[in-house]
Amino acid sequence: MLTRLIPDALKGRQFFTRRYMEGHYGNPIVTFEARLTKASEIDEFTTFFRSQLSNKDKLTIQRDLSLYSDADGNLYIRIDKQKTFRGIVQLGEEDSIRVRMKFTRFTGEATNLMMQYLESEENCQSS
């Protein structure tokens, strides 16, 4: 399922770390974390991920950017896990996959960078 969020060029690489935890009621929880550090991999992922979001979801994030970001330059996007399993990438709150993107301040104001990311040309290609 998580591979649906990874572009083909990055599939097969070892990005994910699996952790086993226990929920509040003793239920087993498995979490996966992926960390991309190479500029080419980050660009490949962010371009692909943006292309998977609908214009409606991108506009929702832009309109409510303060709800999706923090002062440290992090953009948090929650994707509906069940829809992702069916091949649809859509915003979701419950039973979600959390995607965090860090926008560095070395290249500009984080909020402006987030808006530019959401408004880029690929925005016009996704419905």
C-alpha beads as a LAMMPS data file, in Angstrom:
LAMMPS data file: protein, C-alpha beads

127 atoms
126 bonds

1 atom types
1 bond types

-500.0 500.0 xlo xhi
-500.0 500.0 ylo yhi
-500.0 500.0 zlo zhi

Masses

1 110.0

Atoms # bond

1 1 1 0.000 0.000 0.000
2 1 1 2.739 2.488 0.883
3 1 1 4.376 1.816 -2.460
4 1 1 1.420 3.623 -4.077
5 1 1 2.886 6.829 -2.630
6 1 1 6.375 6.142 -4.014
7 1 1 7.297 6.911 -7.627
8 1 1 8.465 3.979 -9.753
9 1 1 12.003 5.392 -9.932
10 1 1 12.329 4.991 -6.147
11 1 1 10.622 1.621 -5.714
12 1 1 12.886 -1.180 -4.642
13 1 1 15.076 1.029 -2.478
14 1 1 15.120 0.533 1.270
15 1 1 13.460 3.668 2.654
16 1 1 11.145 2.240 5.262
17 1 1 11.873 1.457 8.891
18 1 1 9.281 -0.732 10.588
19 1 1 8.437 -0.298 14.276
20 1 1 6.151 -2.467 16.380
21 1 1 4.235 -0.742 19.134
22 1 1 1.281 -1.374 21.384
23 1 1 -1.870 0.730 21.355
24 1 1 -3.698 2.137 24.366
25 1 1 -5.883 -0.982 24.636
26 1 1 -3.046 -3.428 23.986
27 1 1 -3.702 -3.688 20.276
28 1 1 -0.642 -4.185 18.057
29 1 1 0.411 -1.225 15.928
30 1 1 2.970 -1.346 13.142
31 1 1 4.383 1.947 11.933
32 1 1 6.578 2.635 8.925
33 1 1 8.843 5.607 8.529
34 1 1 10.636 6.664 5.373
35 1 1 13.333 9.290 5.323
36 1 1 14.617 10.741 2.079
37 1 1 17.821 12.773 2.233
38 1 1 19.216 12.875 -1.312
39 1 1 18.030 15.904 -3.280
40 1 1 17.201 13.812 -6.363
41 1 1 15.071 11.394 -4.309
42 1 1 13.290 14.232 -2.525
43 1 1 12.521 15.934 -5.839
44 1 1 11.296 12.649 -7.372
45 1 1 9.017 11.920 -4.408
46 1 1 7.595 15.428 -3.965
47 1 1 6.849 15.795 -7.676
48 1 1 5.113 12.408 -7.763
49 1 1 3.223 12.954 -4.513
50 1 1 1.981 16.374 -5.642
51 1 1 0.780 14.868 -8.923
52 1 1 -1.294 12.319 -6.976
53 1 1 -3.190 14.968 -4.984
54 1 1 -6.367 16.356 -6.519
55 1 1 -6.671 20.080 -7.184
56 1 1 -9.406 20.161 -4.542
57 1 1 -7.061 18.713 -1.906
58 1 1 -4.240 21.065 -2.897
59 1 1 -6.585 24.043 -2.633
60 1 1 -7.780 22.830 0.777
61 1 1 -4.187 22.678 2.025
62 1 1 -3.407 26.121 0.572
63 1 1 -6.525 27.681 2.087
64 1 1 -5.882 26.170 5.518
65 1 1 -2.079 26.075 5.375
66 1 1 -1.730 27.015 9.045
67 1 1 -3.596 23.799 9.954
68 1 1 -1.239 21.702 7.816
69 1 1 2.074 23.294 8.793
70 1 1 4.107 24.452 11.753
71 1 1 6.581 27.224 12.523
72 1 1 9.541 24.895 11.895
73 1 1 8.764 24.591 8.180
74 1 1 7.016 21.215 8.306
75 1 1 4.064 20.482 6.043
76 1 1 1.853 17.692 7.411
77 1 1 -0.526 15.952 5.039
78 1 1 -2.740 13.082 6.157
79 1 1 -3.806 10.681 3.427
80 1 1 -6.791 8.334 3.723
81 1 1 -5.241 4.871 4.222
82 1 1 -8.187 2.866 2.877
83 1 1 -8.454 4.947 -0.296
84 1 1 -4.692 4.726 -0.807
85 1 1 -5.035 0.948 -0.660
86 1 1 -7.498 1.256 -3.579
87 1 1 -5.096 3.504 -5.500
88 1 1 -6.700 6.862 -4.643
89 1 1 -4.596 9.495 -2.883
90 1 1 -6.958 11.770 -0.957
91 1 1 -6.813 13.827 2.222
92 1 1 -8.109 12.006 5.271
93 1 1 -8.090 12.458 9.030
94 1 1 -9.009 9.092 10.528
95 1 1 -7.028 5.929 9.817
96 1 1 -4.568 7.982 7.818
97 1 1 -1.039 7.891 6.484
98 1 1 0.891 10.909 7.686
99 1 1 3.294 12.520 5.238
100 1 1 5.658 15.158 6.608
101 1 1 7.718 17.359 4.336
102 1 1 10.350 19.704 5.708
103 1 1 10.816 22.989 3.862
104 1 1 14.204 24.397 4.738
105 1 1 14.540 28.063 5.507
106 1 1 17.903 28.160 3.724
107 1 1 16.060 28.462 0.410
108 1 1 13.395 30.954 1.502
109 1 1 10.425 31.538 3.787
110 1 1 8.901 28.116 4.558
111 1 1 5.277 29.215 4.074
112 1 1 6.070 30.711 0.672
113 1 1 7.918 27.543 -0.347
114 1 1 4.922 25.417 0.651
115 1 1 2.572 27.589 -1.393
116 1 1 4.920 27.423 -4.399
117 1 1 5.049 23.640 -4.052
118 1 1 1.259 23.360 -4.061
119 1 1 0.844 25.871 -6.916
120 1 1 3.495 24.481 -9.281
121 1 1 2.735 23.447 -12.875
122 1 1 1.956 19.857 -11.914
123 1 1 -1.014 21.322 -10.000
124 1 1 -2.775 21.887 -13.319
125 1 1 -2.289 18.275 -14.424
126 1 1 -3.964 16.575 -11.448
127 1 1 -7.727 16.633 -11.006

Bonds

1 1 1 2
2 1 2 3
3 1 3 4
4 1 4 5
5 1 5 6
6 1 6 7
7 1 7 8
8 1 8 9
9 1 9 10
10 1 10 11
11 1 11 12
12 1 12 13
13 1 13 14
14 1 14 15
15 1 15 16
16 1 16 17
17 1 17 18
18 1 18 19
19 1 19 20
20 1 20 21
21 1 21 22
22 1 22 23
23 1 23 24
24 1 24 25
25 1 25 26
26 1 26 27
27 1 27 28
28 1 28 29
29 1 29 30
30 1 30 31
31 1 31 32
32 1 32 33
33 1 33 34
34 1 34 35
35 1 35 36
36 1 36 37
37 1 37 38
38 1 38 39
39 1 39 40
40 1 40 41
41 1 41 42
42 1 42 43
43 1 43 44
44 1 44 45
45 1 45 46
46 1 46 47
47 1 47 48
48 1 48 49
49 1 49 50
50 1 50 51
51 1 51 52
52 1 52 53
53 1 53 54
54 1 54 55
55 1 55 56
56 1 56 57
57 1 57 58
58 1 58 59
59 1 59 60
60 1 60 61
61 1 61 62
62 1 62 63
63 1 63 64
64 1 64 65
65 1 65 66
66 1 66 67
67 1 67 68
68 1 68 69
69 1 69 70
70 1 70 71
71 1 71 72
72 1 72 73
73 1 73 74
74 1 74 75
75 1 75 76
76 1 76 77
77 1 77 78
78 1 78 79
79 1 79 80
80 1 80 81
81 1 81 82
82 1 82 83
83 1 83 84
84 1 84 85
85 1 85 86
86 1 86 87
87 1 87 88
88 1 88 89
89 1 89 90
90 1 90 91
91 1 91 92
92 1 92 93
93 1 93 94
94 1 94 95
95 1 95 96
96 1 96 97
97 1 97 98
98 1 98 99
99 1 99 100
100 1 100 101
101 1 101 102
102 1 102 103
103 1 103 104
104 1 104 105
105 1 105 106
106 1 106 107
107 1 107 108
108 1 108 109
109 1 109 110
110 1 110 111
111 1 111 112
112 1 112 113
113 1 113 114
114 1 114 115
115 1 115 116
116 1 116 117
117 1 117 118
118 1 118 119
119 1 119 120
120 1 120 121
121 1 121 122
122 1 122 123
123 1 123 124
124 1 124 125
125 1 125 126
126 1 126 127
